[in-house]
Amino acid sequence: MASVTFSDPLLRFAFNTGVTSFVLALLLVFMLLAMRLRLRQNTRRRARFLSQWRPLLMQSLMEAPEALPPIAPADWHTFFAYWNHLHESLRGDVKDRLNHVARVVGADQEARRMLKRHNMRDRLMATLTFGNLREAAAWRELDACVTGENSFLALTAMRALIQIDAKAAIPLLLSQLNRRKDWSLAKIASMLHDAGGDVFAEPLAEAALRAPTNEAPRLIHLLASLNGTSALPVVRQLLAETSDEAVIAACLPMVNGIADLPVVRQHLSHPSGTVRAQAALALGRIGVPGDETLLVALLGDSIWWVRYRAAQALVGLPFLDQPTLQHIQAAHADPFARDMLKQILAERAMA
């Protein structure tokens, strides 16, 4: 009877499938246990390493330790992670003492080996280390990373080059800014601030004036976030010379004086809604009594965002009080304008 049962192909297939599933499930359990055991071992190893090296690195901030233990290959990532974290947390000459310790234990050589590997985690750690170490000997390798395919590695390498030699890194930075559209301008501005932003103000200003109209706005935004005072002459020159709406829209948020009022008023009637919206906001910052009539007229614009910005600017004028704004809202002939100003007044009341 049993032989008949197991001679059935369907039953034999079901039996084999069940056995295979059981074996695979058992194998998965063993793999999970092995991974958990390995994680626990790595955690303990990391804790042991840090318990030894944390006091040494903290001591090195005051004086050079008498002796430093060798670092095993498996512990380099832990060392680099803590060393870089400590480096980023400090300011001033104490960083040089950390760099001395790193060179004594051979961190510069290990970072060079890591940068040559295909593992992205290793390459990012090496790049970060070279920047904090200010390792000029790694310039060529970091330059290759900046122009490579991986954008995140390129940005990290660019930061490292700026840390090593800010002036020498300027040409490479300018060549990559518009190529790397996914690079965050806020991140780049932070990098430049840390390196001493004044070094970059003049080269960025010159580049913005020479740049094609499709590249200039990005440079203008970076220059303004870095040094608004240095950006103003460039901004005013561009506003006087260009007809490109993207450049004009990038420049208008940076104007900040009564001398800029004529050009701001001029752009309230620009064909581009983006430019009109930015001009409205600019007028809200620097406008004088009488300019409110221009913003009241802009409340009737055909584009929602222009009406919204005009209402924001109008409410932000310091010489208009609440009763005056309410009178403007009630007296406007355009129902869309009345609704928009009512919305902005309500938003201000809730703020």
C-alpha positions in Angstrom: 0.0 0.0 0.0 2.9 2.3 0.9 4.6 1.6 -2.3 1.5 2.4 -4.2 1.1 5.7 -2.3 4.7 6.9 -3.0 4.5 5.8 -6.6 1.9 8.6 -7.1 3.9 11.5 -8.7 1.7 14.2 -7.0 2.2 12.7 -3.6 5.9 12.3 -4.1 6.2 15.9 -5.3 4.3 17.1 -2.2 6.5 15.1 0.1 9.7 16.4 -1.5 8.4 19.9 -1.4 7.6 19.6 2.3 11.1 18.2 3.1 12.8 20.9 1.0 10.7 23.6 2.8 11.6 22.2 6.2 15.3 22.2 5.3 15.2 25.7 4.0 13.4 27.0 7.1 16.0 25.2 9.3 18.8 26.8 7.2 17.2 30.2 7.6 17.0 29.8 11.3 20.7 28.9 11.5 21.6 31.9 9.3 19.6 34.3 11.5 21.3 32.9 14.6 24.7 33.2 13.0 24.0 36.8 12.0 22.8 37.6 15.5 25.9 36.0 17.0 28.1 37.9 14.6 26.4 41.2 15.4 26.8 40.5 19.1 30.5 39.7 18.6 31.0 42.9 16.6 29.3 45.0 19.2 31.4 43.6 21.9 34.6 44.0 19.9 33.7 47.6 19.1 33.0 48.3 22.8 36.3 46.8 23.8 38.1 48.8 21.2 36.5 52.1 22.2 37.1 51.4 25.9 40.8 51.3 25.1 41.0 54.1 22.5 38.5 56.6 23.7 40.6 57.6 26.7 43.7 57.7 24.5 42.1 60.0 22.0 40.8 62.3 24.7 44.2 62.3 26.4 45.8 63.3 23.0 43.8 66.5 23.1 45.9 67.6 26.1 49.2 65.8 25.5 50.6 63.1 23.3 50.1 59.6 24.8 53.4 57.8 25.7 52.4 54.7 23.7 49.7 53.8 21.2 48.5 50.2 20.7 48.4 48.8 17.1 45.0 48.7 15.4 43.8 45.4 14.0 42.4 45.3 10.5 38.9 44.6 11.8 39.0 47.7 14.0 39.9 50.4 11.5 36.3 51.3 10.8 35.6 51.7 14.5 38.7 53.9 14.8 37.8 56.1 11.8 34.2 56.5 12.8 35.1 57.7 16.3 38.1 59.7 15.2 36.1 61.6 12.6 33.2 62.1 15.0 35.6 63.6 17.5 37.3 65.7 14.8 33.9 67.2 13.6 33.0 68.1 17.2 36.1 70.2 17.8 37.5 73.5 16.8 40.9 75.0 16.8 44.4 73.6 17.2 43.3 70.5 19.1 42.5 69.0 15.7 46.2 69.0 14.9 46.8 66.8 17.9 44.2 64.3 16.7 45.9 64.4 13.3 49.2 63.6 14.9 47.7 60.5 16.6 46.2 59.3 13.3 49.5 59.6 11.5 51.4 57.8 14.3 49.1 54.7 14.1 49.1 54.8 10.2 45.6 56.0 9.6 46.7 57.9 6.5 48.1 54.8 4.9 45.0 52.7 5.9 42.7 55.4 4.4 44.7 55.3 1.2 44.1 51.5 1.0 40.4 52.0 1.7 40.0 54.6 -1.0 41.2 52.1 -3.6 38.6 49.5 -2.7 35.3 49.0 -4.5 33.3 49.1 -1.3 31.5 52.5 -1.1 31.4 52.5 2.7 35.2 52.2 2.7 35.7 54.9 0.1 33.4 57.4 1.9 35.2 56.8 5.2 38.6 57.3 3.6 37.4 60.5 1.9 36.0 61.9 5.1 39.3 61.0 6.9 41.5 62.6 4.3 39.6 65.9 4.6 39.8 66.0 8.4 43.4 64.9 8.2 44.1 67.6 5.6 46.1 65.0 3.6 47.5 67.0 0.6 49.2 63.8 -0.7 45.7 62.4 -1.5 44.8 65.3 -3.7 44.9 63.4 -7.0 42.8 60.5 -5.7 40.2 62.9 -4.3 40.1 64.9 -7.5 39.3 61.7 -9.3 36.4 61.1 -6.9 35.0 64.6 -7.5 34.8 64.0 -11.2 33.6 60.4 -10.8 30.1 59.0 -11.3 28.9 58.7 -7.7 27.5 62.1 -6.7 27.6 61.5 -2.9 31.2 60.4 -3.0 32.0 63.4 -5.2 30.5 65.9 -2.8 32.4 64.3 0.1 35.6 64.4 -1.8 34.9 68.1 -2.8 34.5 68.9 0.9 37.8 67.1 1.6 39.7 69.1 -1.0 38.2 72.4 0.4 39.4 71.4 3.8 42.9 70.6 2.5 43.4 73.8 0.4 40.4 76.0 -0.1 42.0 78.3 -2.7 43.3 75.4 -4.8 39.9 73.7 -4.7 38.0 76.8 -6.2 38.5 76.0 -9.9 37.3 72.4 -9.4 34.3 73.5 -7.4 33.3 76.0 -10.0 33.6 73.4 -12.8 31.3 71.0 -10.9 28.7 73.3 -9.5 26.4 73.3 -12.5 27.3 69.8 -13.6 26.2 68.4 -10.3 22.6 69.6 -10.1 21.9 67.2 -7.2 24.5 68.8 -5.0 22.7 70.7 -2.2 23.5 74.4 -2.3 22.9 74.6 1.5 25.4 71.8 2.0 28.0 73.5 -0.2 27.5 76.8 1.5 28.0 75.2 4.8 31.3 73.6 3.5 32.5 77.0 2.3 31.6 78.7 5.5 33.6 76.2 7.5 36.6 76.8 5.2 36.3 80.6 5.5 33.6 81.9 3.1 35.4 85.1 2.2 38.0 83.1 0.2 35.2 82.1 -2.2 33.2 85.3 -2.5 35.2 87.0 -5.3 35.7 83.9 -7.5 32.0 83.1 -7.2 31.1 86.7 -8.1 33.3 86.6 -11.2 32.0 83.2 -12.2 28.4 84.4 -11.8 29.0 87.4 -14.2 30.7 85.1 -16.8 28.3 82.2 -16.5 25.7 81.4 -19.2 22.2 82.4 -18.1 21.2 78.8 -17.4 24.1 78.5 -14.9 24.1 81.9 -13.3 21.2 81.5 -10.8 22.8 78.6 -9.0 26.0 80.6 -8.5 24.0 83.6 -7.4 22.1 81.6 -4.8 25.4 80.2 -3.4 27.1 83.6 -3.4 24.2 85.1 -1.5 24.0 82.4 1.1 27.8 82.8 1.6 28.2 86.5 1.7 25.2 88.7 0.9 27.2 91.9 0.9 29.7 90.6 -1.7 26.8 89.4 -3.8 25.0 92.8 -4.1 27.2 94.5 -6.7 26.9 91.3 -8.9 23.2 91.1 -8.3 22.7 94.8 -9.3 24.8 94.4 -12.4 23.0 91.3 -13.5 19.6 93.0 -12.9 20.7 95.9 -15.1 22.0 93.8 -17.9 20.1 90.6 -18.2 16.7 89.8 -19.6 16.7 86.1 -18.5 13.8 85.5 -16.2 15.6 82.8 -14.1 18.5 85.1 -13.4 16.2 88.0 -12.5 14.2 85.7 -10.2 17.4 84.6 -8.5 18.6 88.2 -8.0 15.5 89.9 -6.7 15.4 88.1 -3.3 18.8 89.6 -2.6 18.1 93.3 -3.1 17.9 95.1 0.2 18.1 98.9 -0.2 16.0 101.9 -1.3 18.5 102.3 -4.2 17.1 99.0 -5.6 13.4 100.2 -5.6 13.3 101.4 -9.2 14.4 98.0 -10.6 12.1 96.2 -8.2 9.1 98.3 -9.3 10.0 97.8 -12.9 9.8 94.0 -12.6 6.3 94.1 -11.0 5.0 94.1 -14.6 7.4 91.5 -16.0 5.8 88.9 -18.4 7.0 86.1 -16.1 4.8 85.3 -13.1 7.8 84.0 -11.2 9.6 87.3 -11.6 6.5 89.3 -10.6 6.1 87.2 -7.5 9.8 87.8 -6.5 9.5 91.5 -7.2 6.4 91.6 -4.9 8.3 90.0 -2.1 11.2 92.3 -2.6 8.9 95.3 -2.5 7.5 94.0 0.7 11.0 94.1 2.3 12.2 97.5 1.0 9.0 99.3 0.0 8.2 102.9 1.1 4.9 104.6 1.6 3.1 104.8 -1.7 4.4 101.4 -2.9 1.4 99.7 -1.3 -0.7 100.8 -4.3 1.5 98.7 -6.6 1.0 95.7 -4.5 -2.8 96.3 -4.3 -2.9 96.3 -8.1 -0.9 93.1 -8.1 -3.5 91.4 -6.0 -5.5 91.2 -9.1 -2.9 89.2 -11.0 -4.1 86.2 -13.1 -1.6 83.8 -11.4 -2.5 82.5 -7.9 1.1 82.6 -6.6 1.6 86.2 -7.7 -1.5 87.2 -5.8 -0.3 85.2 -2.8 3.1 86.8 -2.7 1.6 90.3 -3.3 -0.7 89.8 -0.3 2.2 88.6 1.8 4.3 91.6 0.8 1.4 94.0 1.5 0.8 92.6 5.0 4.5 92.7 5.7 4.9 96.4 5.0 5.7 98.0 8.4 3.8 101.3 7.7 0.4 99.6 7.1 -1.6 98.8 10.3 -4.4 96.2 10.6 -7.3 98.6 10.1 -5.7 99.9 6.9 -5.1 96.4 5.6 -8.7 95.5 6.4 -10.0 98.5 4.5 -7.8 97.6 1.5 -9.3 94.1 1.6 -12.9 95.2 1.8 -12.5 97.9 -0.9 -10.8 95.9 -3.6 -13.0 95.4 -6.6 -11.6 91.9 -7.4 -13.2 89.1 -5.4 -10.1 86.9 -5.8 -7.9 89.7 -4.5 -10.2 90.2 -1.5 -10.1 86.4 -0.7 -6.4 86.3 -1.0 -5.8 89.2 1.3 -8.3 87.8 3.8 -6.4 84.5 3.8 -3.0 86.2 4.5 -4.5 88.3 7.2 -5.9 85.1 8.8 -2.5 83.4 8.5 -0.8 86.3 10.3 -3.4 86.3 13.0 -2.8 82.6 13.6 1.0 82.9 13.6 
